[in-house]
Amino acid sequence: MDNNIKSLEGIFRALGNRRRLQIFRYIKNKKRASVGEIAEHIDLSLPATSRHLVIMEKADVLDKKQESTTVYYFLSPYSHKNLSNLI
């Protein structure tokens, strides 16, 4: 199978969840957000939010950057270029 198709399959699987779509839209609008900010916005526990973020990061939908003790998530370059207009 073409690697591009496998990559797209992973992205669509990662976004095929209501909570993860909420996370995507929130980060798209804010540019970056911490786990706590995201959890509060989508009204979900920190551990559950973290699990969703890991799935999205593994699918190359999100990237993260740690600043001091806070981890911020933002759209990956691929998502910003190819997905932000769709969602």
PDB file of N, CA, C and O in Angstrom:
ATOM      1  N   MET A   1       0.848  -1.186   0.000  1.00  0.00           N
ATOM      2  CA  MET A   1       0.000   0.000   0.000  1.00  0.00           C
ATOM      3  C   MET A   1       0.887   1.241   0.000  1.00  0.00           C
ATOM      4  O   MET A   1       1.927   1.281   0.658  1.00  0.00           O
ATOM      5  N   ASP A   2       0.471   2.216  -0.724  1.00  0.00           N
ATOM      6  CA  ASP A   2       1.176   3.489  -0.819  1.00  0.00           C
ATOM      7  C   ASP A   2       1.308   4.117   0.573  1.00  0.00           C
ATOM      8  O   ASP A   2       0.341   4.155   1.334  1.00  0.00           O
ATOM      9  N   ASN A   3       2.517   4.613   0.903  1.00  0.00           N
ATOM     10  CA  ASN A   3       2.748   5.242   2.212  1.00  0.00           C
ATOM     11  C   ASN A   3       1.849   6.447   2.437  1.00  0.00           C
ATOM     12  O   ASN A   3       1.422   6.713   3.560  1.00  0.00           O
ATOM     13  N   ASN A   4       1.565   7.173   1.365  1.00  0.00           N
ATOM     14  CA  ASN A   4       0.690   8.343   1.468  1.00  0.00           C
ATOM     15  C   ASN A   4      -0.714   7.938   1.921  1.00  0.00           C
ATOM     16  O   ASN A   4      -1.335   8.616   2.740  1.00  0.00           O
ATOM     17  N   ILE A   5      -1.196   6.835   1.383  1.00  0.00           N
ATOM     18  CA  ILE A   5      -2.523   6.357   1.751  1.00  0.00           C
ATOM     19  C   ILE A   5      -2.531   5.890   3.201  1.00  0.00           C
ATOM     20  O   ILE A   5      -3.487   6.152   3.931  1.00  0.00           O
ATOM     21  N   LYS A   6      -1.472   5.201   3.625  1.00  0.00           N
ATOM     22  CA  LYS A   6      -1.377   4.763   5.022  1.00  0.00           C
ATOM     23  C   LYS A   6      -1.359   5.967   5.962  1.00  0.00           C
ATOM     24  O   LYS A   6      -1.992   5.957   7.018  1.00  0.00           O
ATOM     25  N   SER A   7      -0.631   6.990   5.564  1.00  0.00           N
ATOM     26  CA  SER A   7      -0.558   8.203   6.373  1.00  0.00           C
ATOM     27  C   SER A   7      -1.936   8.859   6.484  1.00  0.00           C
ATOM     28  O   SER A   7      -2.353   9.257   7.572  1.00  0.00           O
ATOM     29  N   LEU A   8      -2.629   8.967   5.368  1.00  0.00           N
ATOM     30  CA  LEU A   8      -3.977   9.551   5.375  1.00  0.00           C
ATOM     31  C   LEU A   8      -4.940   8.721   6.213  1.00  0.00           C
ATOM     32  O   LEU A   8      -5.788   9.265   6.919  1.00  0.00           O
ATOM     33  N   GLU A   9      -4.805   7.407   6.130  1.00  0.00           N
ATOM     34  CA  GLU A   9      -5.661   6.533   6.928  1.00  0.00           C
ATOM     35  C   GLU A   9      -5.462   6.808   8.422  1.00  0.00           C
ATOM     36  O   GLU A   9      -6.428   6.884   9.181  1.00  0.00           O
ATOM     37  N   GLY A  10      -4.212   6.956   8.829  1.00  0.00           N
ATOM     38  CA  GLY A  10      -3.915   7.254  10.229  1.00  0.00           C
ATOM     39  C   GLY A  10      -4.473   8.598  10.659  1.00  0.00           C
ATOM     40  O   GLY A  10      -4.993   8.736  11.766  1.00  0.00           O
ATOM     41  N   ILE A  11      -4.367   9.581   9.788  1.00  0.00           N
ATOM     42  CA  ILE A  11      -4.889  10.918  10.092  1.00  0.00           C
ATOM     43  C   ILE A  11      -6.407  10.884  10.237  1.00  0.00           C
ATOM     44  O   ILE A  11      -6.955  11.441  11.188  1.00  0.00           O
ATOM     45  N   PHE A  12      -7.086  10.231   9.294  1.00  0.00           N
ATOM     46  CA  PHE A  12      -8.546  10.173   9.369  1.00  0.00           C
ATOM     47  C   PHE A  12      -9.010   9.359  10.573  1.00  0.00           C
ATOM     48  O   PHE A  12     -10.031   9.677  11.182  1.00  0.00           O
ATOM     49  N   ARG A  13      -8.267   8.315  10.917  1.00  0.00           N
ATOM     50  CA  ARG A  13      -8.605   7.534  12.111  1.00  0.00           C
ATOM     51  C   ARG A  13      -8.451   8.411  13.361  1.00  0.00           C
ATOM     52  O   ARG A  13      -9.285   8.372  14.264  1.00  0.00           O
ATOM     53  N   ALA A  14      -7.381   9.192  13.396  1.00  0.00           N
ATOM     54  CA  ALA A  14      -7.138  10.068  14.549  1.00  0.00           C
ATOM     55  C   ALA A  14      -8.206  11.150  14.667  1.00  0.00           C
ATOM     56  O   ALA A  14      -8.547  11.570  15.773  1.00  0.00           O
ATOM     57  N   LEU A  15      -8.726  11.594  13.551  1.00  0.00           N
ATOM     58  CA  LEU A  15      -9.734  12.659  13.579  1.00  0.00           C
ATOM     59  C   LEU A  15     -11.161  12.123  13.573  1.00  0.00           C
ATOM     60  O   LEU A  15     -12.117  12.899  13.607  1.00  0.00           O
ATOM     61  N   GLY A  16     -11.309  10.807  13.529  1.00  0.00           N
ATOM     62  CA  GLY A  16     -12.627  10.194  13.483  1.00  0.00           C
ATOM     63  C   GLY A  16     -13.257  10.043  14.859  1.00  0.00           C
ATOM     64  O   GLY A  16     -13.858   9.012  15.164  1.00  0.00           O
ATOM     65  N   ASN A  17     -13.122  11.049  15.671  1.00  0.00           N
ATOM     66  CA  ASN A  17     -13.642  11.035  17.032  1.00  0.00           C
ATOM     67  C   ASN A  17     -14.083  12.455  17.377  1.00  0.00           C
ATOM     68  O   ASN A  17     -13.372  13.422  17.104  1.00  0.00           O
ATOM     69  N   ARG A  18     -15.246  12.563  17.971  1.00  0.00           N
ATOM     70  CA  ARG A  18     -15.816  13.888  18.277  1.00  0.00           C
ATOM     71  C   ARG A  18     -14.894  14.731  19.154  1.00  0.00           C
ATOM     72  O   ARG A  18     -14.713  15.921  18.895  1.00  0.00           O
ATOM     73  N   ARG A  19     -14.316  14.129  20.181  1.00  0.00           N
ATOM     74  CA  ARG A  19     -13.429  14.870  21.084  1.00  0.00           C
ATOM     75  C   ARG A  19     -12.177  15.344  20.356  1.00  0.00           C
ATOM     76  O   ARG A  19     -11.733  16.476  20.550  1.00  0.00           O
ATOM     77  N   ARG A  20     -11.613  14.487  19.525  1.00  0.00           N
ATOM     78  CA  ARG A  20     -10.392  14.878  18.813  1.00  0.00           C
ATOM     79  C   ARG A  20     -10.675  15.959  17.775  1.00  0.00           C
ATOM     80  O   ARG A  20      -9.818  16.803  17.511  1.00  0.00           O
ATOM     81  N   LEU A  21     -11.862  15.939  17.187  1.00  0.00           N
ATOM     82  CA  LEU A  21     -12.233  17.037  16.286  1.00  0.00           C
ATOM     83  C   LEU A  21     -12.371  18.344  17.065  1.00  0.00           C
ATOM     84  O   LEU A  21     -11.983  19.407  16.579  1.00  0.00           O
ATOM     85  N   GLN A  22     -12.923  18.259  18.271  1.00  0.00           N
ATOM     86  CA  GLN A  22     -13.011  19.459  19.118  1.00  0.00           C
ATOM     87  C   GLN A  22     -11.616  19.978  19.449  1.00  0.00           C
ATOM     88  O   GLN A  22     -11.369  21.184  19.411  1.00  0.00           O
ATOM     89  N   ILE A  23     -10.714  19.070  19.770  1.00  0.00           N
ATOM     90  CA  ILE A  23      -9.334  19.454  20.080  1.00  0.00           C
ATOM     91  C   ILE A  23      -8.696  20.120  18.875  1.00  0.00           C
ATOM     92  O   ILE A  23      -8.051  21.162  19.003  1.00  0.00           O
ATOM     93  N   PHE A  24      -8.875  19.518  17.696  1.00  0.00           N
ATOM     94  CA  PHE A  24      -8.285  20.075  16.476  1.00  0.00           C
ATOM     95  C   PHE A  24      -8.770  21.503  16.257  1.00  0.00           C
ATOM     96  O   PHE A  24      -7.964  22.403  16.025  1.00  0.00           O
ATOM     97  N   ARG A  25     -10.070  21.714  16.328  1.00  0.00           N
ATOM     98  CA  ARG A  25     -10.622  23.057  16.097  1.00  0.00           C
ATOM     99  C   ARG A  25     -10.142  24.066  17.140  1.00  0.00           C
ATOM    100  O   ARG A  25      -9.840  25.214  16.816  1.00  0.00           O
ATOM    101  N   TYR A  26     -10.079  23.623  18.384  1.00  0.00           N
ATOM    102  CA  TYR A  26      -9.628  24.518  19.453  1.00  0.00           C
ATOM    103  C   TYR A  26      -8.187  24.958  19.216  1.00  0.00           C
ATOM    104  O   TYR A  26      -7.870  26.143  19.310  1.00  0.00           O
ATOM    105  N   ILE A  27      -7.324  24.006  18.910  1.00  0.00           N
ATOM    106  CA  ILE A  27      -5.915  24.344  18.677  1.00  0.00           C
ATOM    107  C   ILE A  27      -5.768  25.166  17.402  1.00  0.00           C
ATOM    108  O   ILE A  27      -4.948  26.081  17.342  1.00  0.00           O
ATOM    109  N   LYS A  28      -6.548  24.847  16.401  1.00  0.00           N
ATOM    110  CA  LYS A  28      -6.504  25.630  15.155  1.00  0.00           C
ATOM    111  C   LYS A  28      -6.823  27.100  15.439  1.00  0.00           C
ATOM    112  O   LYS A  28      -6.168  27.992  14.900  1.00  0.00           O
ATOM    113  N   ASN A  29      -7.811  27.349  16.272  1.00  0.00           N
ATOM    114  CA  ASN A  29      -8.212  28.722  16.587  1.00  0.00           C
ATOM    115  C   ASN A  29      -7.244  29.424  17.525  1.00  0.00           C
ATOM    116  O   ASN A  29      -7.011  30.626  17.393  1.00  0.00           O
ATOM    117  N   LYS A  30      -6.678  28.681  18.475  1.00  0.00           N
ATOM    118  CA  LYS A  30      -5.780  29.287  19.471  1.00  0.00           C
ATOM    119  C   LYS A  30      -4.322  29.321  19.027  1.00  0.00           C
ATOM    120  O   LYS A  30      -3.519  30.055  19.602  1.00  0.00           O
ATOM    121  N   LYS A  31      -3.977  28.548  18.026  1.00  0.00           N
ATOM    122  CA  LYS A  31      -2.605  28.378  17.517  1.00  0.00           C
ATOM    123  C   LYS A  31      -1.796  27.387  18.348  1.00  0.00           C
ATOM    124  O   LYS A  31      -1.037  26.595  17.789  1.00  0.00           O
ATOM    125  N   ARG A  32      -1.945  27.419  19.680  1.00  0.00           N
ATOM    126  CA  ARG A  32      -1.312  26.425  20.549  1.00  0.00           C
ATOM    127  C   ARG A  32      -2.071  26.418  21.866  1.00  0.00           C
ATOM    128  O   ARG A  32      -2.688  27.410  22.252  1.00  0.00           O
ATOM    129  N   ALA A  33      -2.015  25.276  22.548  1.00  0.00           N
ATOM    130  CA  ALA A  33      -2.730  25.169  23.821  1.00  0.00           C
ATOM    131  C   ALA A  33      -2.089  24.095  24.682  1.00  0.00           C
ATOM    132  O   ALA A  33      -1.537  23.117  24.178  1.00  0.00           O
ATOM    133  N   SER A  34      -2.174  24.295  25.987  1.00  0.00           N
ATOM    134  CA  SER A  34      -1.653  23.306  26.932  1.00  0.00           C
ATOM    135  C   SER A  34      -2.699  22.212  27.148  1.00  0.00           C
ATOM    136  O   SER A  34      -3.870  22.378  26.806  1.00  0.00           O
ATOM    137  N   VAL A  35      -2.259  21.102  27.715  1.00  0.00           N
ATOM    138  CA  VAL A  35      -3.176  19.997  28.002  1.00  0.00           C
ATOM    139  C   VAL A  35      -4.305  20.479  28.915  1.00  0.00           C
ATOM    140  O   VAL A  35      -5.468  20.140  28.695  1.00  0.00           O
ATOM    141  N   GLY A  36      -3.972  21.256  29.922  1.00  0.00           N
ATOM    142  CA  GLY A  36      -4.982  21.765  30.845  1.00  0.00           C
ATOM    143  C   GLY A  36      -6.006  22.656  30.166  1.00  0.00           C
ATOM    144  O   GLY A  36      -7.202  22.552  30.439  1.00  0.00           O
ATOM    145  N   GLU A  37      -5.545  23.525  29.287  1.00  0.00           N
ATOM    146  CA  GLU A  37      -6.469  24.406  28.553  1.00  0.00           C
ATOM    147  C   GLU A  37      -7.410  23.585  27.675  1.00  0.00           C
ATOM    148  O   GLU A  37      -8.610  23.848  27.609  1.00  0.00           O
ATOM    149  N   ILE A  38      -6.843  22.594  27.008  1.00  0.00           N
ATOM    150  CA  ILE A  38      -7.648  21.746  26.119  1.00  0.00           C
ATOM    151  C   ILE A  38      -8.670  20.958  26.927  1.00  0.00           C
ATOM    152  O   ILE A  38      -9.845  20.902  26.564  1.00  0.00           O
ATOM    153  N   ALA A  39      -8.221  20.345  28.029  1.00  0.00           N
ATOM    154  CA  ALA A  39      -9.117  19.548  28.875  1.00  0.00           C
ATOM    155  C   ALA A  39     -10.277  20.395  29.391  1.00  0.00           C
ATOM    156  O   ALA A  39     -11.426  19.953  29.393  1.00  0.00           O
ATOM    157  N   GLU A  40      -9.971  21.599  29.822  1.00  0.00           N
ATOM    158  CA  GLU A  40     -11.017  22.494  30.321  1.00  0.00           C
ATOM    159  C   GLU A  40     -11.995  22.862  29.211  1.00  0.00           C
ATOM    160  O   GLU A  40     -13.206  22.884  29.429  1.00  0.00           O
ATOM    161  N   HIS A  41     -11.473  23.149  28.030  1.00  0.00           N
ATOM    162  CA  HIS A  41     -12.325  23.560  26.912  1.00  0.00           C
ATOM    163  C   HIS A  41     -13.279  22.449  26.476  1.00  0.00           C
ATOM    164  O   HIS A  41     -14.446  22.711  26.182  1.00  0.00           O
ATOM    165  N   ILE A  42     -12.788  21.215  26.433  1.00  0.00           N
ATOM    166  CA  ILE A  42     -13.646  20.119  25.964  1.00  0.00           C
ATOM    167  C   ILE A  42     -14.315  19.373  27.119  1.00  0.00           C
ATOM    168  O   ILE A  42     -14.997  18.371  26.902  1.00  0.00           O
ATOM    169  N   ASP A  43     -14.120  19.864  28.346  1.00  0.00           N
ATOM    170  CA  ASP A  43     -14.749  19.295  29.540  1.00  0.00           C
ATOM    171  C   ASP A  43     -14.439  17.804  29.688  1.00  0.00           C
ATOM    172  O   ASP A  43     -15.335  16.963  29.745  1.00  0.00           O
ATOM    173  N   LEU A  44     -13.134  17.507  29.747  1.00  0.00           N
ATOM    174  CA  LEU A  44     -12.657  16.134  29.850  1.00  0.00           C
ATOM    175  C   LEU A  44     -11.517  16.098  30.856  1.00  0.00           C
ATOM    176  O   LEU A  44     -10.850  17.110  31.071  1.00  0.00           O
ATOM    177  N   SER A  45     -11.290  14.959  31.469  1.00  0.00           N
ATOM    178  CA  SER A  45     -10.208  14.841  32.453  1.00  0.00           C
ATOM    179  C   SER A  45      -8.848  14.994  31.774  1.00  0.00           C
ATOM    180  O   SER A  45      -8.719  14.792  30.566  1.00  0.00           O
ATOM    181  N   LEU A  46      -7.847  15.351  32.556  1.00  0.00           N
ATOM    182  CA  LEU A  46      -6.489  15.478  32.012  1.00  0.00           C
ATOM    183  C   LEU A  46      -5.980  14.160  31.428  1.00  0.00           C
ATOM    184  O   LEU A  46      -5.431  14.171  30.326  1.00  0.00           O
ATOM    185  N   PRO A  47      -6.138  13.015  32.121  1.00  0.00           N
ATOM    186  CA  PRO A  47      -5.644  11.756  31.534  1.00  0.00           C
ATOM    187  C   PRO A  47      -6.335  11.403  30.212  1.00  0.00           C
ATOM    188  O   PRO A  47      -5.677  10.958  29.271  1.00  0.00           O
ATOM    189  N   ALA A  48      -7.643  11.597  30.136  1.00  0.00           N
ATOM    190  CA  ALA A  48      -8.369  11.292  28.897  1.00  0.00           C
ATOM    191  C   ALA A  48      -7.943  12.237  27.781  1.00  0.00           C
ATOM    192  O   ALA A  48      -7.767  11.812  26.639  1.00  0.00           O
ATOM    193  N   THR A  49      -7.780  13.499  28.103  1.00  0.00           N
ATOM    194  CA  THR A  49      -7.321  14.476  27.109  1.00  0.00           C
ATOM    195  C   THR A  49      -5.932  14.106  26.616  1.00  0.00           C
ATOM    196  O   THR A  49      -5.660  14.168  25.417  1.00  0.00           O
ATOM    197  N   SER A  50      -5.064  13.726  27.520  1.00  0.00           N
ATOM    198  CA  SER A  50      -3.702  13.331  27.144  1.00  0.00           C
ATOM    199  C   SER A  50      -3.712  12.141  26.198  1.00  0.00           C
ATOM    200  O   SER A  50      -2.927  12.096  25.251  1.00  0.00           O
ATOM    201  N   ARG A  51      -4.593  11.174  26.444  1.00  0.00           N
ATOM    202  CA  ARG A  51      -4.681  10.008  25.545  1.00  0.00           C
ATOM    203  C   ARG A  51      -5.080  10.445  24.137  1.00  0.00           C
ATOM    204  O   ARG A  51      -4.516   9.962  23.155  1.00  0.00           O
ATOM    205  N   HIS A  52      -6.041  11.348  24.036  1.00  0.00           N
ATOM    206  CA  HIS A  52      -6.445  11.850  22.721  1.00  0.00           C
ATOM    207  C   HIS A  52      -5.282  12.583  22.039  1.00  0.00           C
ATOM    208  O   HIS A  52      -5.061  12.421  20.838  1.00  0.00           O
ATOM    209  N   LEU A  53      -4.558  13.371  22.794  1.00  0.00           N
ATOM    210  CA  LEU A  53      -3.441  14.133  22.228  1.00  0.00           C
ATOM    211  C   LEU A  53      -2.336  13.213  21.726  1.00  0.00           C
ATOM    212  O   LEU A  53      -1.732  13.487  20.689  1.00  0.00           O
ATOM    213  N   VAL A  54      -2.066  12.135  22.437  1.00  0.00           N
ATOM    214  CA  VAL A  54      -1.046  11.173  22.002  1.00  0.00           C
ATOM    215  C   VAL A  54      -1.456  10.543  20.673  1.00  0.00           C
ATOM    216  O   VAL A  54      -0.626  10.400  19.775  1.00  0.00           O
ATOM    217  N   ILE A  55      -2.715  10.170  20.542  1.00  0.00           N
ATOM    218  CA  ILE A  55      -3.207   9.591  19.283  1.00  0.00           C
ATOM    219  C   ILE A  55      -3.019  10.581  18.144  1.00  0.00           C
ATOM    220  O   ILE A  55      -2.575  10.205  17.059  1.00  0.00           O
ATOM    221  N   MET A  56      -3.351  11.832  18.384  1.00  0.00           N
ATOM    222  CA  MET A  56      -3.235  12.852  17.341  1.00  0.00           C
ATOM    223  C   MET A  56      -1.780  13.148  17.004  1.00  0.00           C
ATOM    224  O   MET A  56      -1.449  13.405  15.847  1.00  0.00           O
ATOM    225  N   GLU A  57      -0.926  13.113  17.995  1.00  0.00           N
ATOM    226  CA  GLU A  57       0.499  13.354  17.745  1.00  0.00           C
ATOM    227  C   GLU A  57       1.109  12.202  16.947  1.00  0.00           C
ATOM    228  O   GLU A  57       1.885  12.437  16.020  1.00  0.00           O
ATOM    229  N   LYS A  58       0.769  10.973  17.294  1.00  0.00           N
ATOM    230  CA  LYS A  58       1.297   9.804  16.575  1.00  0.00           C
ATOM    231  C   LYS A  58       0.857   9.792  15.112  1.00  0.00           C
ATOM    232  O   LYS A  58       1.572   9.276  14.252  1.00  0.00           O
ATOM    233  N   ALA A  59      -0.307  10.353  14.830  1.00  0.00           N
ATOM    234  CA  ALA A  59      -0.824  10.414  13.458  1.00  0.00           C
ATOM    235  C   ALA A  59      -0.304  11.632  12.706  1.00  0.00           C
ATOM    236  O   ALA A  59      -0.703  11.867  11.566  1.00  0.00           O
ATOM    237  N   ASP A  60       0.578  12.406  13.323  1.00  0.00           N
ATOM    238  CA  ASP A  60       1.163  13.612  12.724  1.00  0.00           C
ATOM    239  C   ASP A  60       0.125  14.714  12.488  1.00  0.00           C
ATOM    240  O   ASP A  60       0.265  15.531  11.578  1.00  0.00           O
ATOM    241  N   VAL A  61      -0.904  14.719  13.314  1.00  0.00           N
ATOM    242  CA  VAL A  61      -1.894  15.789  13.260  1.00  0.00           C
ATOM    243  C   VAL A  61      -1.418  16.957  14.115  1.00  0.00           C
ATOM    244  O   VAL A  61      -1.610  18.120  13.760  1.00  0.00           O
ATOM    245  N   LEU A  62      -0.791  16.630  15.252  1.00  0.00           N
ATOM    246  CA  LEU A  62      -0.295  17.646  16.180  1.00  0.00           C
ATOM    247  C   LEU A  62       1.188  17.464  16.451  1.00  0.00           C
ATOM    248  O   LEU A  62       1.735  16.371  16.304  1.00  0.00           O
ATOM    249  N   ASP A  63       1.817  18.538  16.842  1.00  0.00           N
ATOM    250  CA  ASP A  63       3.178  18.533  17.375  1.00  0.00           C
ATOM    251  C   ASP A  63       3.106  19.132  18.768  1.00  0.00           C
ATOM    252  O   ASP A  63       2.111  19.757  19.135  1.00  0.00           O
ATOM    253  N   LYS A  64       4.165  18.938  19.542  1.00  0.00           N
ATOM    254  CA  LYS A  64       4.176  19.521  20.881  1.00  0.00           C
ATOM    255  C   LYS A  64       5.529  20.133  21.178  1.00  0.00           C
ATOM    256  O   LYS A  64       6.547  19.778  20.584  1.00  0.00           O
ATOM    257  N   LYS A  65       5.505  21.066  22.117  1.00  0.00           N
ATOM    258  CA  LYS A  65       6.725  21.729  22.558  1.00  0.00           C
ATOM    259  C   LYS A  65       6.600  21.959  24.056  1.00  0.00           C
ATOM    260  O   LYS A  65       5.579  22.447  24.541  1.00  0.00           O
ATOM    261  N   GLN A  66       7.647  21.603  24.775  1.00  0.00           N
ATOM    262  CA  GLN A  66       7.643  21.817  26.217  1.00  0.00           C
ATOM    263  C   GLN A  66       8.347  23.123  26.535  1.00  0.00           C
ATOM    264  O   GLN A  66       9.452  23.384  26.061  1.00  0.00           O
ATOM    265  N   GLU A  67       7.688  23.936  27.344  1.00  0.00           N
ATOM    266  CA  GLU A  67       8.259  25.184  27.837  1.00  0.00           C
ATOM    267  C   GLU A  67       8.168  25.139  29.353  1.00  0.00           C
ATOM    268  O   GLU A  67       7.081  25.232  29.923  1.00  0.00           O
ATOM    269  N   SER A  68       9.305  24.997  29.995  1.00  0.00           N
ATOM    270  CA  SER A  68       9.373  24.830  31.446  1.00  0.00           C
ATOM    271  C   SER A  68       8.610  23.560  31.813  1.00  0.00           C
ATOM    272  O   SER A  68       8.985  22.475  31.367  1.00  0.00           O
ATOM    273  N   THR A  69       7.563  23.667  32.604  1.00  0.00           N
ATOM    274  CA  THR A  69       6.818  22.471  33.005  1.00  0.00           C
ATOM    275  C   THR A  69       5.531  22.275  32.207  1.00  0.00           C
ATOM    276  O   THR A  69       4.772  21.344  32.475  1.00  0.00           O
ATOM    277  N   THR A  70       5.284  23.132  31.243  1.00  0.00           N
ATOM    278  CA  THR A  70       4.050  23.075  30.464  1.00  0.00           C
ATOM    279  C   THR A  70       4.327  22.568  29.057  1.00  0.00           C
ATOM    280  O   THR A  70       5.265  23.014  28.397  1.00  0.00           O
ATOM    281  N   VAL A  71       3.494  21.624  28.606  1.00  0.00           N
ATOM    282  CA  VAL A  71       3.584  21.107  27.241  1.00  0.00           C
ATOM    283  C   VAL A  71       2.486  21.776  26.424  1.00  0.00           C
ATOM    284  O   VAL A  71       1.313  21.754  26.798  1.00  0.00           O
ATOM    285  N   TYR A  72       2.880  22.366  25.312  1.00  0.00           N
ATOM    286  CA  TYR A  72       1.932  23.014  24.406  1.00  0.00           C
ATOM    287  C   TYR A  72       1.799  22.187  23.139  1.00  0.00           C
ATOM    288  O   TYR A  72       2.786  21.678  22.607  1.00  0.00           O
ATOM    289  N   TYR A  73       0.577  22.059  22.667  1.00  0.00           N
ATOM    290  CA  TYR A  73       0.297  21.357  21.417  1.00  0.00           C
ATOM    291  C   TYR A  73      -0.096  22.376  20.362  1.00  0.00           C
ATOM    292  O   TYR A  73      -0.728  23.390  20.659  1.00  0.00           O
ATOM    293  N   PHE A  74       0.288  22.090  19.129  1.00  0.00           N
ATOM    294  CA  PHE A  74      -0.046  22.944  17.994  1.00  0.00           C
ATOM    295  C   PHE A  74      -0.189  22.066  16.764  1.00  0.00           C
ATOM    296  O   PHE A  74       0.261  20.920  16.763  1.00  0.00           O
ATOM    297  N   LEU A  75      -0.809  22.589  15.723  1.00  0.00           N
ATOM    298  CA  LEU A  75      -0.983  21.812  14.501  1.00  0.00           C
ATOM    299  C   LEU A  75       0.367  21.518  13.879  1.00  0.00           C
ATOM    300  O   LEU A  75       1.247  22.377  13.838  1.00  0.00           O
ATOM    301  N   SER A  76       0.522  20.291  13.396  1.00  0.00           N
ATOM    302  CA  SER A  76       1.749  19.940  12.682  1.00  0.00           C
ATOM    303  C   SER A  76       1.772  20.711  11.364  1.00  0.00           C
ATOM    304  O   SER A  76       0.726  21.163  10.900  1.00  0.00           O
ATOM    305  N   PRO A  77       2.941  20.867  10.759  1.00  0.00           N
ATOM    306  CA  PRO A  77       2.994  21.550   9.460  1.00  0.00           C
ATOM    307  C   PRO A  77       2.070  20.900   8.426  1.00  0.00           C
ATOM    308  O   PRO A  77       1.434  21.594   7.633  1.00  0.00           O
ATOM    309  N   TYR A  78       2.000  19.565   8.437  1.00  0.00           N
ATOM    310  CA  TYR A  78       1.121  18.863   7.494  1.00  0.00           C
ATOM    311  C   TYR A  78      -0.338  19.257   7.732  1.00  0.00           C
ATOM    312  O   TYR A  78      -1.059  19.582   6.788  1.00  0.00           O
ATOM    313  N   SER A  79      -0.765  19.227   8.979  1.00  0.00           N
ATOM    314  CA  SER A  79      -2.153  19.570   9.308  1.00  0.00           C
ATOM    315  C   SER A  79      -2.466  21.010   8.957  1.00  0.00           C
ATOM    316  O   SER A  79      -3.519  21.317   8.399  1.00  0.00           O
ATOM    317  N   HIS A  80      -1.546  21.874   9.289  1.00  0.00           N
ATOM    318  CA  HIS A  80      -1.766  23.296   9.008  1.00  0.00           C
ATOM    319  C   HIS A  80      -1.950  23.515   7.518  1.00  0.00           C
ATOM    320  O   HIS A  80      -2.820  24.277   7.099  1.00  0.00           O
ATOM    321  N   LYS A  81      -1.135  22.848   6.724  1.00  0.00           N
ATOM    322  CA  LYS A  81      -1.176  23.032   5.273  1.00  0.00           C
ATOM    323  C   LYS A  81      -2.362  22.316   4.630  1.00  0.00           C
ATOM    324  O   LYS A  81      -3.011  22.870   3.744  1.00  0.00           O
ATOM    325  N   ASN A  82      -2.647  21.093   5.068  1.00  0.00           N
ATOM    326  CA  ASN A  82      -3.600  20.251   4.348  1.00  0.00           C
ATOM    327  C   ASN A  82      -4.958  20.050   5.011  1.00  0.00           C
ATOM    328  O   ASN A  82      -5.921  19.702   4.329  1.00  0.00           O
ATOM    329  N   LEU A  83      -5.058  20.255   6.300  1.00  0.00           N
ATOM    330  CA  LEU A  83      -6.312  19.938   6.983  1.00  0.00           C
ATOM    331  C   LEU A  83      -7.052  21.138   7.538  1.00  0.00           C
ATOM    332  O   LEU A  83      -8.271  21.084   7.701  1.00  0.00           O
ATOM    333  N   SER A  84      -6.356  22.206   7.829  1.00  0.00           N
ATOM    334  CA  SER A  84      -7.000  23.313   8.547  1.00  0.00           C
ATOM    335  C   SER A  84      -8.146  23.949   7.762  1.00  0.00           C
ATOM    336  O   SER A  84      -9.058  24.507   8.374  1.00  0.00           O
ATOM    337  N   ASN A  85      -8.132  23.886   6.449  1.00  0.00           N
ATOM    338  CA  ASN A  85      -9.241  24.439   5.668  1.00  0.00           C
ATOM    339  C   ASN A  85     -10.432  23.490   5.595  1.00  0.00           C
ATOM    340  O   ASN A  85     -11.550  23.910   5.298  1.00  0.00           O
ATOM    341  N   LEU A  86     -10.187  22.208   5.867  1.00  0.00           N
ATOM    342  CA  LEU A  86     -11.261  21.217   5.793  1.00  0.00           C
ATOM    343  C   LEU A  86     -12.065  21.122   7.074  1.00  0.00           C
ATOM    344  O   LEU A  86     -13.255  20.806   7.054  1.00  0.00           O
ATOM    345  N   ILE A  87     -11.402  21.400   8.194  1.00  0.00           N
ATOM    346  CA  ILE A  87     -12.041  21.163   9.493  1.00  0.00           C
ATOM    347  C   ILE A  87     -12.255  22.484  10.215  1.00  0.00           C
ATOM    348  O   ILE A  87     -12.781  22.502  11.328  1.00  0.00           O
TER     349      ILE A  87
END
